[in-house]
Amino acid sequence: MKKLLVKFYSTRIQKACSELGVPRKVQSAAIVFLQRLYIWHSAIEHDPQHMMLACLYLACKAEECYFSAAELARLAGAPPALILRHELTLLSAIRYDLVVYHPYRALTGLWEDWQVWLAAQEQGADSAAPDEQTRQRVKDAALAGADVLLLSDAPLLFSPGQIALAALRSGALRRGLKLDGFLQHVCGQAGEGGEKAGSANALAAVLKVLGEIDALGAQAAAPVEQEQATRADKVLKTCRAALSKKGGKTSVEEGKDVEAEGSEETKAEKAKRKRTESAGQ
């Protein structure tokens, strides 16, 4: 259930990042923050809907693409105080680990290496290499594939370079191209003697890793429906209600207190504005 909700709210983060027009590295950081949070904590303790906003806010700051809490709050229809309160909770929960190595830079580098390799192959081959438009489509498909892999456990299990290579291979396959020769090139398959044997072993290891990443990507590609998330959220609310009877507050209940405080502040601001207008008249 927790995994389902993390995936659902990770897709919400991607949609929010698309609306805000922020770089892909921001969505990568926000999603990894959310994943790190629920490695150590329960969804009963911290509501994913609230923590999603805190992750996005913190990611914007960590990746130097700042948006104020008020701007994000307007986007989500939540009080800014809720985001600020959960930011501190999030920082403590992820143990202040704000470093995230996203796969997009590695993907760009691999795609450019592929262009150089294609140019070298084209000089000594009878068949023509893919045209520029096809290559760009491969890159776009690879970026989309990397976005999907972010919704899986891949960022927690594999390096950015491995994820990027899997995404590039997947993007090429979607466009009817194979990267077998390029993978051999990456692994140094053109070596001689002992180097060639070592390269063959390296290629086999790389293919094994890419297969594991592809399997995670296939699972992540299946969307989480709103109804599934709603049912899971209802179960969590029932669990929280049962726990609250035993005493103590979860961060969810504290969030409700913040929402109430925010609404009271809004009422006070409206009343103050009316008094000011009356005095002016």
Secondary structure as a PSIPRED ss2 file (coil, helix, strand):
# PSIPRED VFORMAT (PSIPRED V4.0)

   1 M C   1.000  0.000  0.000
   2 K H   0.000  1.000  0.000
   3 K H   0.000  1.000  0.000
   4 L H   0.000  1.000  0.000
   5 L H   0.000  1.000  0.000
   6 V H   0.000  1.000  0.000
   7 K H   0.000  1.000  0.000
   8 F H   0.000  1.000  0.000
   9 Y H   0.000  1.000  0.000
  10 S H   0.000  1.000  0.000
  11 T H   0.000  1.000  0.000
  12 R H   0.000  1.000  0.000
  13 I H   0.000  1.000  0.000
  14 Q H   0.000  1.000  0.000
  15 K H   0.000  1.000  0.000
  16 A H   0.000  1.000  0.000
  17 C H   0.000  1.000  0.000
  18 S H   0.000  1.000  0.000
  19 E H   0.000  1.000  0.000
  20 L H   0.000  1.000  0.000
  21 G C   1.000  0.000  0.000
  22 V C   1.000  0.000  0.000
  23 P C   1.000  0.000  0.000
  24 R H   0.000  1.000  0.000
  25 K H   0.000  1.000  0.000
  26 V H   0.000  1.000  0.000
  27 Q H   0.000  1.000  0.000
  28 S H   0.000  1.000  0.000
  29 A H   0.000  1.000  0.000
  30 A H   0.000  1.000  0.000
  31 I H   0.000  1.000  0.000
  32 V H   0.000  1.000  0.000
  33 F H   0.000  1.000  0.000
  34 L H   0.000  1.000  0.000
  35 Q H   0.000  1.000  0.000
  36 R H   0.000  1.000  0.000
  37 L H   0.000  1.000  0.000
  38 Y H   0.000  1.000  0.000
  39 I H   0.000  1.000  0.000
  40 W H   0.000  1.000  0.000
  41 H C   1.000  0.000  0.000
  42 S C   1.000  0.000  0.000
  43 A C   1.000  0.000  0.000
  44 I C   1.000  0.000  0.000
  45 E C   1.000  0.000  0.000
  46 H C   1.000  0.000  0.000
  47 D C   1.000  0.000  0.000
  48 P H   0.000  1.000  0.000
  49 Q H   0.000  1.000  0.000
  50 H H   0.000  1.000  0.000
  51 M H   0.000  1.000  0.000
  52 M H   0.000  1.000  0.000
  53 L H   0.000  1.000  0.000
  54 A H   0.000  1.000  0.000
  55 C H   0.000  1.000  0.000
  56 L H   0.000  1.000  0.000
  57 Y H   0.000  1.000  0.000
  58 L H   0.000  1.000  0.000
  59 A H   0.000  1.000  0.000
  60 C H   0.000  1.000  0.000
  61 K H   0.000  1.000  0.000
  62 A H   0.000  1.000  0.000
  63 E C   1.000  0.000  0.000
  64 E C   1.000  0.000  0.000
  65 C C   1.000  0.000  0.000
  66 Y C   1.000  0.000  0.000
  67 F C   1.000  0.000  0.000
  68 S C   1.000  0.000  0.000
  69 A H   0.000  1.000  0.000
  70 A H   0.000  1.000  0.000
  71 E H   0.000  1.000  0.000
  72 L H   0.000  1.000  0.000
  73 A H   0.000  1.000  0.000
  74 R H   0.000  1.000  0.000
  75 L H   0.000  1.000  0.000
  76 A H   0.000  1.000  0.000
  77 G C   1.000  0.000  0.000
  78 A C   1.000  0.000  0.000
  79 P C   1.000  0.000  0.000
  80 P H   0.000  1.000  0.000
  81 A H   0.000  1.000  0.000
  82 L H   0.000  1.000  0.000
  83 I H   0.000  1.000  0.000
  84 L H   0.000  1.000  0.000
  85 R H   0.000  1.000  0.000
  86 H H   0.000  1.000  0.000
  87 E H   0.000  1.000  0.000
  88 L H   0.000  1.000  0.000
  89 T H   0.000  1.000  0.000
  90 L H   0.000  1.000  0.000
  91 L H   0.000  1.000  0.000
  92 S H   0.000  1.000  0.000
  93 A H   0.000  1.000  0.000
  94 I C   1.000  0.000  0.000
  95 R C   1.000  0.000  0.000
  96 Y C   1.000  0.000  0.000
  97 D C   1.000  0.000  0.000
  98 L C   1.000  0.000  0.000
  99 V C   1.000  0.000  0.000
 100 V C   1.000  0.000  0.000
 101 Y C   1.000  0.000  0.000
 102 H C   1.000  0.000  0.000
 103 P C   1.000  0.000  0.000
 104 Y H   0.000  1.000  0.000
 105 R H   0.000  1.000  0.000
 106 A H   0.000  1.000  0.000
 107 L H   0.000  1.000  0.000
 108 T H   0.000  1.000  0.000
 109 G H   0.000  1.000  0.000
 110 L H   0.000  1.000  0.000
 111 W H   0.000  1.000  0.000
 112 E H   0.000  1.000  0.000
 113 D H   0.000  1.000  0.000
 114 W H   0.000  1.000  0.000
 115 Q H   0.000  1.000  0.000
 116 V H   0.000  1.000  0.000
 117 W H   0.000  1.000  0.000
 118 L H   0.000  1.000  0.000
 119 A H   0.000  1.000  0.000
 120 A H   0.000  1.000  0.000
 121 Q H   0.000  1.000  0.000
 122 E H   0.000  1.000  0.000
 123 Q H   0.000  1.000  0.000
 124 G C   1.000  0.000  0.000
 125 A C   1.000  0.000  0.000
 126 D C   1.000  0.000  0.000
 127 S C   1.000  0.000  0.000
 128 A C   1.000  0.000  0.000
 129 A C   1.000  0.000  0.000
 130 P C   1.000  0.000  0.000
 131 D C   1.000  0.000  0.000
 132 E H   0.000  1.000  0.000
 133 Q H   0.000  1.000  0.000
 134 T H   0.000  1.000  0.000
 135 R H   0.000  1.000  0.000
 136 Q H   0.000  1.000  0.000
 137 R H   0.000  1.000  0.000
 138 V H   0.000  1.000  0.000
 139 K H   0.000  1.000  0.000
 140 D H   0.000  1.000  0.000
 141 A H   0.000  1.000  0.000
 142 A H   0.000  1.000  0.000
 143 L H   0.000  1.000  0.000
 144 A H   0.000  1.000  0.000
 145 G H   0.000  1.000  0.000
 146 A H   0.000  1.000  0.000
 147 D H   0.000  1.000  0.000
 148 V H   0.000  1.000  0.000
 149 L H   0.000  1.000  0.000
 150 L H   0.000  1.000  0.000
 151 L C   1.000  0.000  0.000
 152 S C   1.000  0.000  0.000
 153 D C   1.000  0.000  0.000
 154 A H   0.000  1.000  0.000
 155 P H   0.000  1.000  0.000
 156 L H   0.000  1.000  0.000
 157 L H   0.000  1.000  0.000
 158 F C   1.000  0.000  0.000
 159 S C   1.000  0.000  0.000
 160 P H   0.000  1.000  0.000
 161 G H   0.000  1.000  0.000
 162 Q H   0.000  1.000  0.000
 163 I H   0.000  1.000  0.000
 164 A H   0.000  1.000  0.000
 165 L H   0.000  1.000  0.000
 166 A H   0.000  1.000  0.000
 167 A H   0.000  1.000  0.000
 168 L H   0.000  1.000  0.000
 169 R H   0.000  1.000  0.000
 170 S H   0.000  1.000  0.000
 171 G H   0.000  1.000  0.000
 172 A H   0.000  1.000  0.000
 173 L H   0.000  1.000  0.000
 174 R H   0.000  1.000  0.000
 175 R C   1.000  0.000  0.000
 176 G C   1.000  0.000  0.000
 177 L C   1.000  0.000  0.000
 178 K C   1.000  0.000  0.000
 179 L C   1.000  0.000  0.000
 180 D H   0.000  1.000  0.000
 181 G H   0.000  1.000  0.000
 182 F H   0.000  1.000  0.000
 183 L H   0.000  1.000  0.000
 184 Q H   0.000  1.000  0.000
 185 H H   0.000  1.000  0.000
 186 V H   0.000  1.000  0.000
 187 C C   1.000  0.000  0.000
 188 G C   1.000  0.000  0.000
 189 Q C   1.000  0.000  0.000
 190 A C   1.000  0.000  0.000
 191 G C   1.000  0.000  0.000
 192 E C   1.000  0.000  0.000
 193 G C   1.000  0.000  0.000
 194 G H   0.000  1.000  0.000
 195 E H   0.000  1.000  0.000
 196 K H   0.000  1.000  0.000
 197 A H   0.000  1.000  0.000
 198 G H   0.000  1.000  0.000
 199 S H   0.000  1.000  0.000
 200 A H   0.000  1.000  0.000
 201 N H   0.000  1.000  0.000
 202 A H   0.000  1.000  0.000
 203 L H   0.000  1.000  0.000
 204 A H   0.000  1.000  0.000
 205 A H   0.000  1.000  0.000
 206 V H   0.000  1.000  0.000
 207 L H   0.000  1.000  0.000
 208 K H   0.000  1.000  0.000
 209 V H   0.000  1.000  0.000
 210 L H   0.000  1.000  0.000
 211 G H   0.000  1.000  0.000
 212 E H   0.000  1.000  0.000
 213 I H   0.000  1.000  0.000
 214 D H   0.000  1.000  0.000
 215 A H   0.000  1.000  0.000
 216 L H   0.000  1.000  0.000
 217 G H   0.000  1.000  0.000
 218 A H   0.000  1.000  0.000
 219 Q H   0.000  1.000  0.000
 220 A H   0.000  1.000  0.000
 221 A H   0.000  1.000  0.000
 222 A C   1.000  0.000  0.000
 223 P C   1.000  0.000  0.000
 224 V C   1.000  0.000  0.000
 225 E C   1.000  0.000  0.000
 226 Q H   0.000  1.000  0.000
 227 E H   0.000  1.000  0.000
 228 Q H   0.000  1.000  0.000
 229 A H   0.000  1.000  0.000
 230 T H   0.000  1.000  0.000
 231 R H   0.000  1.000  0.000
 232 A H   0.000  1.000  0.000
 233 D H   0.000  1.000  0.000
 234 K H   0.000  1.000  0.000
 235 V H   0.000  1.000  0.000
 236 L H   0.000  1.000  0.000
 237 K H   0.000  1.000  0.000
 238 T H   0.000  1.000  0.000
 239 C H   0.000  1.000  0.000
 240 R H   0.000  1.000  0.000
 241 A H   0.000  1.000  0.000
 242 A H   0.000  1.000  0.000
 243 L H   0.000  1.000  0.000
 244 S H   0.000  1.000  0.000
 245 K C   1.000  0.000  0.000
 246 K C   1.000  0.000  0.000
 247 G C   1.000  0.000  0.000
 248 G C   1.000  0.000  0.000
 249 K C   1.000  0.000  0.000
 250 T C   1.000  0.000  0.000
 251 S H   0.000  1.000  0.000
 252 V H   0.000  1.000  0.000
 253 E H   0.000  1.000  0.000
 254 E H   0.000  1.000  0.000
 255 G H   0.000  1.000  0.000
 256 K H   0.000  1.000  0.000
 257 D H   0.000  1.000  0.000
 258 V H   0.000  1.000  0.000
 259 E H   0.000  1.000  0.000
 260 A H   0.000  1.000  0.000
 261 E H   0.000  1.000  0.000
 262 G H   0.000  1.000  0.000
 263 S H   0.000  1.000  0.000
 264 E H   0.000  1.000  0.000
 265 E H   0.000  1.000  0.000
 266 T H   0.000  1.000  0.000
 267 K H   0.000  1.000  0.000
 268 A H   0.000  1.000  0.000
 269 E H   0.000  1.000  0.000
 270 K H   0.000  1.000  0.000
 271 A H   0.000  1.000  0.000
 272 K H   0.000  1.000  0.000
 273 R H   0.000  1.000  0.000
 274 K H   0.000  1.000  0.000
 275 R H   0.000  1.000  0.000
 276 T H   0.000  1.000  0.000
 277 E H   0.000  1.000  0.000
 278 S H   0.000  1.000  0.000
 279 A H   0.000  1.000  0.000
 280 G H   0.000  1.000  0.000
 281 Q C   1.000  0.000  0.000
